[in-house]
């Protein structure tokens, strides 16, 4: 379904209202909590879909997390990733042909689903039905079952599809950004309602 131009303008106008006010203290982006966690297979999408989306969100002054951008030498990998997942409001799961071959991708996806985070699937060069898990890591059955459950839940969440060879890149970035911002606003409103109910 195509969105109208006026709808797009309203979404982007909401960015202004969503932005948090600047404080007197200087805070670098690395010190601010992650708002959008980008779960992806680096070998497939780091230099295209995931990387471009990260840069686009940074330009909008949102706080995305992409492992190749936010993790530095000396960081404890799982601690850094798990913290970013727990802090984020929305996650983007970029599914690609080799996604399910990565233990780390499936671990992240499982943590995201267990934390009940909003997830926007992006099916890049792959159909949901093509995403299957083969246990090449010899992990315990309960862990593989958790991966499978998280993958099934994500596969049946409404998302975006993109053909990286023939797709409209600017159109994709706009659609993905709109979806992310709409979900961020929704999460923010839900959090505000929860605070009001608790008062």
C-alpha positions as CSV (number, residue, x, y, z in Angstrom):
1,X,0.0,0.0,0.0
2,X,1.4,3.4,-1.0
3,X,1.4,6.2,1.5
4,X,0.2,9.6,0.5
5,X,2.6,12.5,0.3
6,X,0.6,14.3,3.1
7,X,1.0,11.3,5.3
8,X,4.7,11.3,4.7
9,X,4.9,15.0,5.6
10,X,2.9,14.4,8.8
11,X,5.3,11.6,9.9
12,X,8.3,13.7,9.3
13,X,6.7,16.7,11.0
14,X,6.3,14.4,14.0
15,X,10.1,14.0,14.2
16,X,10.3,17.5,15.5
17,X,7.9,16.7,18.3
18,X,9.6,13.4,19.0
19,X,13.1,14.9,19.4
20,X,14.2,15.2,23.0
21,X,15.3,18.7,24.1
22,X,19.0,19.3,24.2
23,X,20.4,19.7,27.7
24,X,23.2,22.0,28.8
25,X,25.6,19.2,29.2
26,X,27.4,17.9,26.1
27,X,26.3,14.4,25.4
28,X,27.8,12.4,22.6
29,X,25.7,10.0,20.6
30,X,27.6,7.0,22.1
31,X,26.5,8.1,25.6
32,X,22.8,8.3,24.7
33,X,20.6,5.2,24.9
34,X,19.9,3.3,21.7
35,X,16.5,4.0,20.2
36,X,16.6,1.8,17.2
37,X,18.5,-1.5,17.2
38,X,19.4,-2.8,13.7
39,X,19.7,-6.6,13.7
40,X,21.3,-7.8,10.5
41,X,23.8,-10.2,8.9
42,X,26.9,-8.0,8.3
43,X,28.2,-9.9,5.4
44,X,25.0,-9.4,3.5
45,X,23.8,-5.9,4.5
46,X,26.4,-3.9,6.5
47,X,27.4,-1.9,3.4
48,X,24.0,-1.5,1.9
49,X,20.6,-1.7,3.6
50,X,21.7,-1.8,7.3
51,X,24.5,0.8,6.8
52,X,22.4,3.2,4.7
53,X,19.5,3.0,7.2
54,X,21.9,3.6,10.1
55,X,23.4,6.7,8.4
56,X,19.9,8.0,7.5
57,X,18.6,7.6,11.1
58,X,21.8,9.4,12.4
59,X,21.1,12.3,10.1
60,X,17.6,12.5,11.7
61,X,19.3,12.7,15.1
62,X,17.8,9.4,16.2
63,X,20.1,7.0,18.1
64,X,20.5,3.8,16.0
65,X,22.7,0.9,17.0
66,X,24.7,-1.0,14.4
67,X,27.4,-3.4,15.7
68,X,30.0,-2.3,13.2
69,X,29.4,1.4,14.2
70,X,28.8,1.2,17.9
71,X,31.1,-1.6,19.2
72,X,34.8,-0.8,19.6
73,X,37.9,-2.9,20.5
74,X,37.8,-3.8,24.1
75,X,34.0,-3.9,24.4
76,X,32.4,-7.1,25.7
77,X,30.3,-8.2,22.7
78,X,27.3,-9.7,24.3
79,X,27.1,-7.1,27.1
80,X,27.1,-4.3,24.6
81,X,24.5,-5.9,22.3
82,X,22.2,-7.0,25.2
83,X,22.4,-3.5,26.7
84,X,21.5,-1.9,23.4
85,X,18.5,-4.3,22.9
86,X,17.2,-3.6,26.5
87,X,17.5,0.2,25.9
88,X,16.0,0.3,22.4
89,X,12.4,1.2,21.7
90,X,12.2,-0.3,18.2
91,X,14.2,-2.9,16.4
92,X,14.7,-3.4,12.7
93,X,15.4,-7.0,11.7
94,X,17.0,-7.1,8.3
95,X,16.6,-10.6,6.9
96,X,18.9,-11.6,4.1
97,X,19.8,-14.9,2.3
98,X,22.5,-15.8,4.9
99,X,20.8,-14.4,8.0
100,X,19.9,-17.8,9.5
101,X,23.5,-19.0,9.1
102,X,24.6,-16.6,11.9
103,X,24.3,-17.6,15.5
104,X,24.7,-13.9,16.5
105,X,21.8,-12.8,14.3
106,X,19.5,-15.4,15.8
107,X,20.7,-14.7,19.4
108,X,19.9,-11.0,18.9
109,X,16.5,-11.7,17.4
110,X,15.7,-14.0,20.3
111,X,16.7,-11.4,22.9
112,X,14.6,-8.8,21.0
113,X,11.5,-11.0,21.0
114,X,11.9,-12.0,24.6
115,X,12.2,-8.3,25.6
116,X,8.8,-7.7,23.7
117,X,10.4,-5.0,21.6
118,X,8.6,-3.5,18.6
119,X,10.1,-5.2,15.5
120,X,10.0,-4.1,11.9
121,X,11.1,-6.9,9.6
122,X,12.9,-6.0,6.4
123,X,13.0,-8.9,3.9
124,X,16.0,-8.1,1.7
125,X,16.5,-10.4,-1.2
126,X,14.7,-13.2,0.7
127,X,11.2,-14.4,1.2
128,X,9.9,-15.2,4.7
129,X,9.4,-18.9,3.7
130,X,13.1,-19.2,2.8
131,X,14.2,-18.4,6.3
132,X,15.0,-21.7,8.1
133,X,17.4,-22.6,10.8
134,X,19.9,-25.4,10.5
135,X,21.8,-26.1,13.7
136,X,25.4,-25.8,12.5
137,X,26.7,-24.7,15.9
138,X,25.8,-27.8,17.9
139,X,23.8,-25.7,20.5
140,X,21.4,-27.2,23.1
141,X,18.0,-28.0,21.7
142,X,16.2,-25.5,23.9
143,X,18.4,-22.7,22.5
144,X,17.6,-23.7,18.9
145,X,13.9,-23.9,19.8
146,X,14.1,-20.4,21.1
147,X,15.8,-19.2,17.9
148,X,13.1,-21.0,15.9
149,X,10.3,-19.4,17.9
150,X,11.7,-15.9,17.6
151,X,12.2,-16.4,13.8
152,X,8.6,-17.6,13.3
153,X,7.2,-14.6,15.3
154,X,9.3,-12.2,13.2
155,X,8.4,-13.8,9.9
156,X,4.7,-13.3,10.6
157,X,5.1,-9.6,11.6
158,X,4.2,-7.1,8.9
159,X,7.3,-5.7,7.4
160,X,9.0,-4.3,4.3
161,X,10.4,-6.2,1.3
162,X,13.3,-5.0,-0.8
163,X,15.2,-6.2,-3.9
164,X,18.7,-4.8,-3.5
165,X,19.4,-5.2,-7.3
166,X,16.3,-3.7,-8.7
167,X,14.7,-1.8,-5.8
168,X,14.1,1.9,-5.4
169,X,16.7,2.8,-2.7
170,X,15.4,6.3,-1.8
171,X,11.9,4.9,-1.7
172,X,13.0,2.1,0.6
173,X,14.8,4.5,3.0
174,X,11.7,6.7,3.2
175,X,9.3,3.8,3.8
176,X,11.6,2.2,6.4
177,X,12.2,5.6,8.2
178,X,8.4,6.3,8.2
179,X,7.8,2.9,9.8
180,X,10.5,3.4,12.4
181,X,9.3,6.9,13.4
182,X,5.6,5.8,13.5
183,X,6.6,2.9,15.9
184,X,8.9,5.2,18.0
185,X,6.0,7.6,18.4
186,X,3.6,4.8,19.3
187,X,6.0,3.4,21.9
188,X,6.5,6.9,23.4
189,X,2.8,7.3,23.6
190,X,2.3,3.9,25.3
191,X,5.0,4.8,27.8
192,X,3.3,8.1,28.6
193,X,0.0,6.4,29.1
194,X,1.6,3.9,31.4
195,X,3.1,6.7,33.5
196,X,-0.3,8.4,33.7
197,X,-2.0,5.2,34.8
198,X,0.6,4.8,37.5
199,X,0.1,8.3,39.0
